[in-house]
Amino acid sequence: MTLKKRNNISGRTIQVADKGLNCINNIIHALKAGDGYIFSKSVKTLPETEKTWVLLDNDYKDVKDKEGIVKYRIKECVDDFEYTYEDVSGKKHKIKLREKRVATYNPKLAEKQIFEINRYDLGDKYGTEEIFDFIRDFRVAQISERKYINLTRNSEFINALASETGLPLTSYFLNNEEIKKVLNHRF
C-alpha cells in the first residue's frame, strides 16, 4: 500500500527528501504516481560536469539582508540529467529526466566549517576532503555489551588526527565512553 493510500491523500503531492532518500527508485516512484519531488544531493557524489557547475562561481546570485550582507548565494538551471537504475529483474536501464537544479552557498556555514577544520594544526598535508571522508567512514563493530572493534583503516591522516585531538582513533578495542568521545567530538 502506498503512502498516499495509507493516509487517504488524493491528488498530486511533492515528495521532499534529503540525500539519504534521494535515489532513482524514489524518483521513478514519484513520477509514476504523478507526483513531483524535491531531493537534496551531496556535491561530492555528483558527476564531474554537475560538480563543476556547482563549484563555478558564475551565475550565482547574492541574496542579501537589509544591511547588504550576503545571507546566501543561489543559482539554478533546467537540463536533462541521466540516471541509471535496475529493474526488479536486475536489468540495468538509463533514463534522462528534465530537472531543475538549484545550488545554494551559505557563507556563514562555510566560515564555520572552515573554522572547525582549522582548529587542528594538521599542516597543509590534509584538506577538508580527508576530514569529511574520515567522519563518513568511521566504523566500529560491537563485540560485547561494552566493547567494540575499530574497523576504520589506519592511515597517516588518522594517526595525525588522533595525535592532535587525543581521540582513540588508532585503538583496536574501544569501550562505550571512547565511542561517545569520538562521535561527540566537534570537528
Summary of the structure (lengths in Angstrom):
residues: 187
radius of gyration: 21.6
end to end distance: 42.5
largest distance: 57.8
contacts: 395
relative contact order: 0.08
helix: 36%
strand: 28%
